Amino acid sequence: MIRRSVARLAVACAAVVALLVAGQTAAYAAPTNDDFSAATTVGSTPFTTTIDTTGATTDPTDPTGCANRGSVWFSFTPAVDGRVEAHTYGSDYYSVLSAWTGEQGSLTQVACNDDNGSQRSRIRFAVTAGTTYHLLVGTGGFGDTTGGSLRFSLDQAVAPANDDFADAITVGALPYANTQNYAGATREGGESSFYVSSAYTAWYAYTPTTTGSITARTNPGYAGIAAYTGSSLTALSLVGYTPLYDYDPLTFVAQAGRTYLFQVGSDGSAAHTFQLDVAADPTVDFYHYPSEPSSYDQVSLGSSAYDPAGAGFASFAWDFGDGTTSTEPYPVHRFPGDGDWTVRHSVRTLDGRTASVSHVVSVRTHDVAVVKLNVPSTARVGQTIGVVVQVRNTRYDENVRVDLERSTPTGFVPAGSSTRPVPATDSGKTTRFVIDYTVTAADLAVGKVSFRAVAELLDARDAVPYDNELRSAPVKVA
């Protein structure tokens, strides 16, 4: 009886196990492209598909250079050269994406990415027409081996017509502009990446009929440009370059009859317009400080030169109009006397283009001096006294204001002012300013009061301001 019960129990358990296994197998069926040999073929681009990879397995022949747990496979054979972008954006699990060439069990890795700013992956790589690329999507992370909903996308950007050195587009008359999409551009074997560090390059060729400076640039302006001479990719001589992301044009002197090869490198994210033109002339101006100098001033001059072609400046030249010169970009100069001095400033760029400008610098030495301050020796409270200030001027007719200050225990305070014209004279004569002041009880408390006169030019800058003030002798207050 006991043996029969045990037998029945064993049969029941086996049935349960069979049901569980069958249910698990049905719930986690392997996707159709689980194996390398059953890879989903990408026929045309753009391509997108969504599959359940929960039941995906790992084959012993799957490559180990990038994640291969729970792997599924896709294959793509491009019809033309270009670049491919594949990604798993939109998937709901940690996916790892890689690309390979070769045969099962003997694959060579082309690209691998396990975290493009999230748990989704993206790879970009150059492709050659007729070569089959095998793309593997595996499960990343730790312990997450169940996969999930995979959204796999692949698109190909076709290489531009001038992708290779041998296919360089010939530039005709200047100005010239040509737009190419660099998303599919590649760097061919043997192509230098030293001066233009980009995997997305295209080529142009230009043979000028006359010798002169030319400027190459791109729009957007961050693409790298290198210019060479030579007849083959492996025998090029550098003429000049501007690196990727420098935003600088490339300018140099091109010799008539010589062919120049331009390598243009992008980051692959946008189209760029290559532009070639005769280099624009530089512009120049200058400034000086003080703006109204005197013959006593050390005048600071500065160059405001600009080169729209971006070559930069090799030299600066100044002719101050008084027989002296300078080659500094920011010279300091003292003019020998008053007058209108014609200053000429010239610049030369590194490739030999020039510009110049002339301005008149007017030098005027304005100077007045307070030479005498007359006050009475005594005064009483309530008395109004006339303070006489004598101002000398030997230069130019001026408008002058004289401010009068009186002394207090804590310093000088305003006491009055007077404004009038002061003509220039060389005879030693002065101009008198008379400012009235009424003596106060505060002056009596101190017992005396002194005065300070300060002269100020209203329409010009005084070149020698230290002699513009004078103090009086004390006035005794009774």
Order of alpha helices (4+ residues) and beta strands (2+ residues): alpha-beta-beta-beta-beta-beta-beta-beta-beta-beta-beta-beta-beta-beta-beta-beta-beta-beta-beta-beta-beta-beta-beta-beta-beta-beta-beta-beta-beta-beta-beta-beta-alpha-beta-beta-beta-beta
